[in-house]
Amino acid sequence: MPDSGVNYIAWWGAILSTLLACIKVWEIWSNRFRLDIGHNFTSDPIQGNDILIRNLSSKPIILEYWELHYCSRWWLLRKFEEFESPGPDACDSRIEAHSSKTLSFREQYHFSWSDKALKGRSIYIKIYIAGRKPFYRKVFG
C-alpha cells in the first residue's frame, strides 16, 4: 500500500506553485504601462486650456514629443490634421510614476473647442514616449 503522505506533499506543492504563479501574473499586470489623458478646457484665453498626461504605471516615463490633432469622428473618413505642437526645440520631459504633466495652452496658444470650431471632429493627442511607438489618444469630442 503506497504512502498517502506523498499525495499531500504533491498537492501542497501544486497549490503553492499555482498561488505563486498567480501573484507573479498580478504583479506584471499591475506594473504594465498605463497612460491617462485628461483635459480642463475653458473658453477664456487668459485662463486657457489644459491637457493632463497622467503616468499610471509604477515606472517613470520620458515624454519625447507630442502633437495635437483634429480628427473626423467617422472611422472611414479618418484623417488627422495637426494644429499644435511644441516645435522643433522641444526636449524630453520625465514623468514620474503615478504623477502627471500639464500642457497649458494660454493666450495666443489657446484653441477653441466648441462644436462650431470642431466641425464634427474630435481632438486627439499623438504622444511619443521613449522606447515605444507613437500613439494617439482621444482628448475631447
TIRO-2110 file (N, C-alpha, C; in Angstrom, 1 decimal):
// TIRO-2110
0.9, -1.2, 0.0, N, 1, A
0.0, 0.0, 0.0, CA, 1, A
0.9, 1.2, 0.0, C, 1, A
0.7, 2.2, -1.0, N, 2, A
1.5, 3.4, -1.1, CA, 2, A
1.3, 4.3, 0.1, C, 2, A
2.3, 5.1, 0.4, N, 3, A
2.2, 6.1, 1.5, CA, 3, A
1.3, 7.3, 1.1, C, 3, A
0.3, 7.5, 1.8, N, 4, A
-0.7, 8.6, 1.4, CA, 4, A
0.0, 10.0, 1.7, C, 4, A
1.0, 10.1, 2.5, N, 5, A
1.7, 11.3, 2.8, CA, 5, A
2.3, 12.0, 1.6, C, 5, A
2.7, 11.1, 0.6, N, 6, A
3.3, 11.6, -0.6, CA, 6, A
2.3, 12.4, -1.4, C, 6, A
1.0, 12.0, -1.4, N, 7, A
0.0, 12.7, -2.1, CA, 7, A
-0.2, 14.1, -1.5, C, 7, A
-0.2, 14.2, -0.2, N, 8, A
-0.4, 15.5, 0.4, CA, 8, A
0.7, 16.5, 0.1, C, 8, A
2.0, 16.0, 0.0, N, 9, A
3.1, 16.8, -0.3, CA, 9, A
3.0, 17.3, -1.8, C, 9, A
2.5, 16.4, -2.7, N, 10, A
2.4, 16.7, -4.1, CA, 10, A
1.3, 17.8, -4.2, C, 10, A
0.2, 17.6, -3.5, N, 11, A
-0.9, 18.6, -3.6, CA, 11, A
-0.5, 19.9, -3.0, C, 11, A
0.2, 19.9, -1.9, N, 12, A
0.7, 21.1, -1.3, CA, 12, A
1.7, 21.9, -2.3, C, 12, A
2.6, 21.2, -3.0, N, 13, A
3.5, 21.8, -4.0, CA, 13, A
2.7, 22.4, -5.1, C, 13, A
1.7, 21.7, -5.6, N, 14, A
0.9, 22.2, -6.7, CA, 14, A
0.1, 23.4, -6.4, C, 14, A
-0.5, 23.4, -5.2, N, 15, A
-1.3, 24.6, -4.7, CA, 15, A
-0.3, 25.8, -4.5, C, 15, A
0.8, 25.6, -3.9, N, 16, A
1.7, 26.6, -3.6, CA, 16, A
2.3, 27.2, -4.9, C, 16, A
2.7, 26.4, -5.9, N, 17, A
3.2, 26.9, -7.1, CA, 17, A
2.2, 27.6, -7.9, C, 17, A
0.9, 27.2, -7.9, N, 18, A
-0.2, 27.9, -8.6, CA, 18, A
-0.4, 29.3, -7.9, C, 18, A
-0.4, 29.3, -6.6, N, 19, A
-0.6, 30.6, -5.9, CA, 19, A
0.6, 31.6, -6.2, C, 19, A
1.8, 31.1, -6.3, N, 20, A
2.9, 32.0, -6.6, CA, 20, A
2.9, 32.5, -8.1, C, 20, A
2.4, 31.6, -8.9, N, 21, A
2.2, 32.0, -10.3, CA, 21, A
1.2, 33.1, -10.5, C, 21, A
0.1, 32.9, -9.7, N, 22, A
-1.0, 34.0, -9.8, CA, 22, A
-0.5, 35.3, -9.2, C, 22, A
0.3, 35.3, -8.2, N, 23, A
0.9, 36.5, -7.6, CA, 23, A
1.8, 37.2, -8.6, C, 23, A
2.6, 36.4, -9.3, N, 24, A
3.5, 36.9, -10.3, CA, 24, A
2.8, 37.6, -11.5, C, 24, A
1.7, 36.9, -12.0, N, 25, A
0.9, 37.4, -13.1, CA, 25, A
0.2, 38.8, -12.6, C, 25, A
-0.3, 38.8, -11.4, N, 26, A
-0.9, 40.0, -10.9, CA, 26, A
0.2, 41.2, -10.8, C, 26, A
1.4, 40.9, -10.4, N, 27, A
2.4, 41.9, -10.3, CA, 27, A
2.8, 42.4, -11.7, C, 27, A
2.9, 41.6, -12.7, N, 28, A
3.2, 42.0, -14.0, CA, 28, A
2.0, 42.8, -14.6, C, 28, A
0.8, 42.4, -14.3, N, 29, A
-0.4, 43.2, -14.8, CA, 29, A
-0.5, 44.6, -14.1, C, 29, A
-0.2, 44.6, -12.9, N, 30, A
-0.3, 45.9, -12.2, CA, 30, A
0.8, 46.9, -12.5, C, 30, A
2.0, 46.4, -13.0, N, 31, A
3.1, 47.2, -13.3, CA, 31, A
3.2, 47.5, -14.8, C, 31, A
2.2, 47.2, -15.6, N, 32, A
2.2, 47.4, -17.0, CA, 32, A
2.1, 48.9, -17.3, C, 32, A
2.5, 49.3, -18.5, N, 33, A
2.5, 50.7, -19.0, CA, 33, A
1.0, 51.2, -19.1, C, 33, A
0.7, 52.2, -18.4, N, 34, A
-0.6, 52.8, -18.5, CA, 34, A
-0.5, 54.3, -18.5, C, 34, A
-1.2, 55.0, -19.4, N, 35, A
-1.2, 56.4, -19.5, CA, 35, A
-2.7, 56.9, -19.6, C, 35, A
-3.0, 57.9, -18.9, N, 36, A
-4.3, 58.5, -19.0, CA, 36, A
-4.2, 60.0, -19.5, C, 36, A
-5.2, 60.4, -20.3, N, 37, A
-5.2, 61.7, -20.8, CA, 37, A
-6.5, 62.4, -20.2, C, 37, A
-6.3, 63.6, -19.7, N, 38, A
-7.5, 64.3, -19.2, CA, 38, A
-7.4, 65.7, -19.7, C, 38, A
-8.5, 66.5, -19.5, N, 39, A
-8.5, 67.9, -20.0, CA, 39, A
-9.2, 68.8, -19.1, C, 39, A
-8.9, 70.1, -19.2, N, 40, A
-9.6, 71.1, -18.5, CA, 40, A
-9.7, 72.3, -19.5, C, 40, A
-10.8, 72.3, -20.2, N, 41, A
-10.9, 73.4, -21.3, CA, 41, A
-11.8, 74.5, -20.8, C, 41, A
-11.4, 75.7, -21.1, N, 42, A
-12.2, 76.9, -20.8, CA, 42, A
-12.3, 77.7, -22.1, C, 42, A
-13.3, 78.6, -22.1, N, 43, A
-13.4, 79.5, -23.2, CA, 43, A
-12.6, 80.8, -23.1, C, 43, A
-12.0, 81.0, -21.9, N, 44, A
-11.3, 82.2, -21.6, CA, 44, A
-9.8, 82.0, -22.0, C, 44, A
-9.3, 82.8, -23.0, N, 45, A
-7.9, 82.6, -23.4, CA, 45, A
-6.9, 82.9, -22.4, C, 45, A
-7.2, 83.7, -21.4, N, 46, A
-6.3, 84.0, -20.3, CA, 46, A
-6.1, 82.8, -19.4, C, 46, A
-7.3, 82.2, -19.0, N, 47, A
-7.2, 81.1, -18.2, CA, 47, A
-6.7, 79.9, -18.9, C, 47, A
-7.1, 79.8, -20.2, N, 48, A
-6.5, 78.8, -21.1, CA, 48, A
-7.1, 77.4, -21.0, C, 48, A
-6.6, 76.5, -21.8, N, 49, A
-6.9, 75.1, -21.8, CA, 49, A
-5.7, 74.3, -21.3, C, 49, A
-6.0, 73.2, -20.6, N, 50, A
-5.0, 72.3, -20.0, CA, 50, A
-5.3, 70.9, -20.5, C, 50, A
-4.2, 70.2, -20.9, N, 51, A
-4.3, 68.8, -21.1, CA, 51, A
-3.4, 68.1, -20.2, C, 51, A
-3.9, 67.1, -19.5, N, 52, A
-3.1, 66.4, -18.4, CA, 52, A
-2.7, 65.0, -19.0, C, 52, A
-1.4, 64.7, -18.9, N, 53, A
-0.9, 63.4, -19.2, CA, 53, A
-0.5, 62.8, -17.9, C, 53, A
-1.2, 61.7, -17.5, N, 54, A
-1.0, 61.0, -16.3, CA, 54, A
-0.3, 59.7, -16.5, C, 54, A
0.8, 59.5, -15.8, N, 55, A
1.5, 58.2, -15.8, CA, 55, A
1.0, 57.4, -14.7, C, 55, A
0.2, 56.4, -15.0, N, 56, A
-0.4, 55.5, -14.0, CA, 56, A
0.4, 54.3, -13.7, C, 56, A
1.5, 54.1, -14.4, N, 57, A
2.4, 52.9, -14.2, CA, 57, A
3.3, 53.2, -13.0, C, 57, A
4.0, 52.1, -12.6, N, 58, A
4.9, 52.2, -11.4, CA, 58, A
6.3, 52.5, -11.8, C, 58, A
6.6, 52.9, -13.1, N, 59, A
7.9, 53.3, -13.5, CA, 59, A
7.8, 54.6, -14.2, C, 59, A
8.8, 55.5, -14.1, N, 60, A
8.8, 56.8, -14.8, CA, 60, A
8.9, 56.6, -16.3, C, 60, A
8.4, 57.6, -17.0, N, 61, A
8.4, 57.5, -18.5, CA, 61, A
9.1, 58.8, -19.0, C, 61, A
9.6, 58.8, -20.2, N, 62, A
10.1, 60.0, -20.8, CA, 62, A
9.2, 60.4, -22.0, C, 62, A
8.6, 61.6, -21.9, N, 63, A
7.8, 62.1, -23.0, CA, 63, A
8.7, 62.8, -23.9, C, 63, A
8.9, 62.3, -25.1, N, 64, A
9.8, 62.9, -26.1, CA, 64, A
9.2, 64.1, -26.8, C, 64, A
7.9, 63.9, -27.2, N, 65, A
7.3, 64.9, -28.1, CA, 65, A
5.8, 64.6, -28.0, C, 65, A
5.0, 65.6, -28.4, N, 66, A
3.5, 65.5, -28.5, CA, 66, A
3.0, 66.4, -29.6, C, 66, A
1.9, 66.0, -30.2, N, 67, A
1.2, 66.8, -31.2, CA, 67, A
-0.3, 66.8, -31.0, C, 67, A
-1.0, 67.9, -31.1, N, 68, A
-2.5, 67.9, -31.1, CA, 68, A
-3.0, 67.8, -32.5, C, 68, A
-4.0, 67.0, -32.7, N, 69, A
-4.6, 66.8, -34.0, CA, 69, A
-6.1, 66.9, -33.9, C, 69, A
-6.7, 67.4, -35.0, N, 70, A
-8.1, 67.2, -35.2, CA, 70, A
-8.3, 66.0, -36.0, C, 70, A
-9.4, 65.2, -35.7, N, 71, A
-9.7, 64.0, -36.5, CA, 71, A
-11.2, 63.8, -36.6, C, 71, A
-11.6, 63.4, -37.8, N, 72, A
-13.0, 63.2, -38.0, CA, 72, A
-13.5, 62.1, -37.1, C, 72, A
-14.8, 62.2, -36.7, N, 73, A
-15.4, 61.2, -35.8, CA, 73, A
-15.8, 59.9, -36.6, C, 73, A
-15.8, 60.0, -37.9, N, 74, A
-16.2, 58.9, -38.7, CA, 74, A
-15.0, 58.0, -39.0, C, 74, A
-15.0, 56.8, -38.7, N, 75, A
-13.9, 55.9, -38.9, CA, 75, A
-13.4, 55.8, -40.3, C, 75, A
-14.3, 55.7, -41.3, N, 76, A
-13.9, 55.6, -42.7, CA, 76, A
-13.3, 56.8, -43.2, C, 76, A
-13.6, 58.0, -42.7, N, 77, A
-13.1, 59.3, -43.2, CA, 77, A
-12.0, 59.8, -42.3, C, 77, A
-11.4, 58.9, -41.5, N, 78, A
-10.4, 59.3, -40.5, CA, 78, A
-9.2, 60.0, -41.2, C, 78, A
-9.0, 61.2, -40.8, N, 79, A
-7.8, 62.0, -41.3, CA, 79, A
-7.3, 62.9, -40.2, C, 79, A
-6.1, 62.7, -39.8, N, 80, A
-5.5, 63.5, -38.7, CA, 80, A
-4.9, 64.8, -39.2, C, 80, A
-5.3, 66.0, -38.7, N, 81, A
-4.7, 67.3, -39.0, CA, 81, A
-4.1, 67.9, -37.8, C, 81, A
-2.7, 68.1, -37.9, N, 82, A
-2.0, 68.6, -36.7, CA, 82, A
-2.3, 70.1, -36.6, C, 82, A
-2.6, 70.6, -35.4, N, 83, A
-2.8, 72.0, -35.2, CA, 83, A
-2.0, 72.6, -34.1, C, 83, A
-1.3, 71.8, -33.3, N, 84, A
-0.4, 72.4, -32.3, CA, 84, A
0.6, 71.3, -31.9, C, 84, A
1.9, 71.8, -31.6, N, 85, A
3.0, 71.0, -31.2, CA, 85, A
4.0, 71.9, -30.5, C, 85, A
4.9, 71.3, -29.7, N, 86, A
5.8, 72.2, -29.0, CA, 86, A
6.9, 72.8, -29.9, C, 86, A
7.0, 72.4, -31.1, N, 87, A
8.0, 73.0, -32.0, CA, 87, A
9.3, 72.1, -32.0, C, 87, A
10.3, 72.5, -32.9, N, 88, A
11.5, 71.7, -33.0, CA, 88, A
12.4, 71.8, -31.8, C, 88, A
12.3, 72.8, -31.0, N, 89, A
13.2, 72.9, -29.8, CA, 89, A
12.6, 72.2, -28.6, C, 89, A
11.7, 71.3, -28.7, N, 90, A
11.1, 70.6, -27.6, CA, 90, A
12.2, 69.6, -27.1, C, 90, A
12.2, 69.4, -25.8, N, 91, A
13.1, 68.5, -25.1, CA, 91, A
12.3, 67.5, -24.3, C, 91, A
13.0, 66.4, -24.0, N, 92, A
12.4, 65.3, -23.2, CA, 92, A
11.9, 65.8, -21.9, C, 92, A
10.8, 65.2, -21.4, N, 93, A
10.2, 65.5, -20.1, CA, 93, A
10.0, 64.2, -19.4, C, 93, A
10.5, 64.1, -18.2, N, 94, A
10.4, 62.9, -17.4, CA, 94, A
9.1, 63.0, -16.6, C, 94, A
8.2, 62.0, -16.7, N, 95, A
7.0, 62.0, -15.9, CA, 95, A
7.2, 60.8, -14.9, C, 95, A
7.3, 61.2, -13.6, N, 96, A
7.5, 60.2, -12.6, CA, 96, A
6.3, 59.2, -12.5, C, 96, A
6.5, 58.1, -11.8, N, 97, A
5.5, 57.1, -11.6, CA, 97, A
4.3, 57.7, -10.8, C, 97, A
3.1, 57.4, -11.2, N, 98, A
1.9, 57.9, -10.5, CA, 98, A
1.9, 59.4, -10.4, C, 98, A
2.3, 60.1, -11.4, N, 99, A
2.2, 61.6, -11.4, CA, 99, A
1.8, 62.1, -12.8, C, 99, A
1.7, 63.4, -13.0, N, 100, A
1.2, 63.9, -14.2, CA, 100, A
2.0, 65.1, -14.7, C, 100, A
1.8, 65.4, -16.0, N, 101, A
2.4, 66.6, -16.6, CA, 101, A
1.2, 67.3, -17.3, C, 101, A
1.2, 68.7, -17.1, N, 102, A
0.2, 69.5, -17.6, CA, 102, A
0.7, 70.3, -18.8, C, 102, A
0.0, 70.2, -19.9, N, 103, A
0.3, 71.0, -21.1, CA, 103, A
-0.7, 72.2, -21.1, C, 103, A
-0.2, 73.4, -21.0, N, 104, A
-1.1, 74.6, -20.9, CA, 104, A
-1.1, 75.3, -22.3, C, 104, A
-2.3, 75.7, -22.6, N, 105, A
-2.5, 76.5, -23.9, CA, 105, A
-3.2, 77.8, -23.5, C, 105, A
-2.4, 78.8, -23.3, N, 106, A
-2.9, 80.1, -22.9, CA, 106, A
-2.7, 81.2, -24.0, C, 106, A
-3.5, 82.2, -23.9, N, 107, A
-3.4, 83.4, -24.8, CA, 107, A
-3.2, 83.0, -26.2, C, 107, A
-2.1, 83.3, -26.9, N, 108, A
-2.0, 83.0, -28.3, CA, 108, A
-2.1, 81.5, -28.7, C, 108, A
-1.8, 80.6, -27.7, N, 109, A
-1.9, 79.2, -27.9, CA, 109, A
-3.2, 78.6, -27.6, C, 109, A
-4.1, 79.4, -27.1, N, 110, A
-5.5, 78.9, -26.8, CA, 110, A
-6.2, 78.5, -28.0, C, 110, A
-6.9, 77.4, -28.0, N, 111, A
-7.7, 76.9, -29.1, CA, 111, A
-9.1, 76.7, -28.7, C, 111, A
-10.0, 76.9, -29.7, N, 112, A
-11.5, 76.8, -29.4, CA, 112, A
-11.9, 75.3, -29.5, C, 112, A
-12.8, 74.9, -28.7, N, 113, A
-13.2, 73.5, -28.6, CA, 113, A
-14.7, 73.4, -28.7, C, 113, A
-15.4, 74.5, -29.2, N, 114, A
-16.8, 74.5, -29.4, CA, 114, A
-17.2, 73.6, -30.6, C, 114, A
-18.5, 73.2, -30.6, N, 115, A
-18.9, 72.4, -31.8, CA, 115, A
-18.7, 73.1, -33.1, C, 115, A
-18.9, 74.4, -33.1, N, 116, A
-18.7, 75.2, -34.3, CA, 116, A
-17.2, 75.2, -34.8, C, 116, A
-16.3, 75.3, -33.8, N, 117, A
-14.9, 75.2, -34.2, CA, 117, A
-14.4, 73.8, -34.6, C, 117, A
-15.0, 72.8, -33.9, N, 118, A
-14.5, 71.4, -34.2, CA, 118, A
-15.1, 70.9, -35.5, C, 118, A
-16.2, 71.4, -36.0, N, 119, A
-16.9, 71.0, -37.2, CA, 119, A
-17.0, 69.5, -37.3, C, 119, A
-17.5, 68.9, -36.3, N, 120, A
-17.7, 67.4, -36.3, CA, 120, A
-16.5, 66.6, -36.1, C, 120, A
-15.4, 67.2, -35.7, N, 121, A
-14.1, 66.5, -35.4, CA, 121, A
-13.9, 66.3, -33.9, C, 121, A
-13.0, 65.5, -33.6, N, 122, A
-12.5, 65.3, -32.2, CA, 122, A
-11.1, 65.8, -32.1, C, 122, A
-10.7, 66.0, -30.8, N, 123, A
-9.3, 66.4, -30.6, CA, 123, A
-8.5, 65.2, -30.1, C, 123, A
-7.4, 64.9, -30.7, N, 124, A
-6.5, 63.8, -30.3, CA, 124, A
-5.1, 64.3, -30.0, C, 124, A
-4.4, 63.6, -29.2, N, 125, A
-3.0, 63.9, -28.9, CA, 125, A
-2.2, 62.7, -29.4, C, 125, A
-1.1, 63.0, -30.1, N, 126, A
-0.2, 62.0, -30.6, CA, 126, A
1.0, 62.1, -29.6, C, 126, A
1.3, 61.0, -28.9, N, 127, A
2.3, 61.0, -27.9, CA, 127, A
3.5, 60.1, -28.3, C, 127, A
4.7, 60.7, -28.1, N, 128, A
5.9, 60.0, -28.4, CA, 128, A
6.6, 59.7, -27.0, C, 128, A
6.6, 58.4, -26.6, N, 129, A
7.2, 58.0, -25.4, CA, 129, A
8.5, 57.3, -25.8, C, 129, A
9.6, 57.5, -25.1, N, 130, A
10.9, 56.9, -25.3, CA, 130, A
10.7, 55.4, -25.2, C, 130, A
11.2, 54.7, -26.2, N, 131, A
11.2, 53.2, -26.2, CA, 131, A
9.9, 52.6, -26.7, C, 131, A
8.9, 53.4, -27.2, N, 132, A
7.6, 53.0, -27.6, CA, 132, A
7.3, 53.6, -29.0, C, 132, A
6.4, 53.0, -29.7, N, 133, A
5.9, 53.6, -30.9, CA, 133, A
5.0, 54.7, -30.6, C, 133, A
4.9, 55.8, -31.4, N, 134, A
4.0, 56.9, -31.1, CA, 134, A
2.5, 56.4, -31.2, C, 134, A
1.6, 56.9, -30.4, N, 135, A
0.3, 56.5, -30.4, CA, 135, A
-0.7, 57.7, -30.2, C, 135, A
-1.9, 57.5, -30.6, N, 136, A
-2.9, 58.6, -30.5, CA, 136, A
-3.8, 58.3, -29.3, C, 136, A
-4.3, 59.3, -28.6, N, 137, A
-5.3, 59.2, -27.5, CA, 137, A
-6.3, 60.3, -27.7, C, 137, A
-7.5, 60.0, -27.6, N, 138, A
-8.6, 61.0, -27.7, CA, 138, A
-8.6, 61.9, -26.5, C, 138, A
-8.7, 63.2, -26.7, N, 139, A
-8.7, 64.2, -25.7, CA, 139, A
-10.1, 64.7, -25.5, C, 139, A
-10.8, 65.0, -26.6, N, 140, A
-12.1, 65.6, -26.5, CA, 140, A
-12.9, 65.4, -27.8, C, 140, A
-14.2, 65.3, -27.6, N, 141, A
-15.1, 65.2, -28.8, CA, 141, A
-15.8, 64.0, -29.0, C, 141, A
END
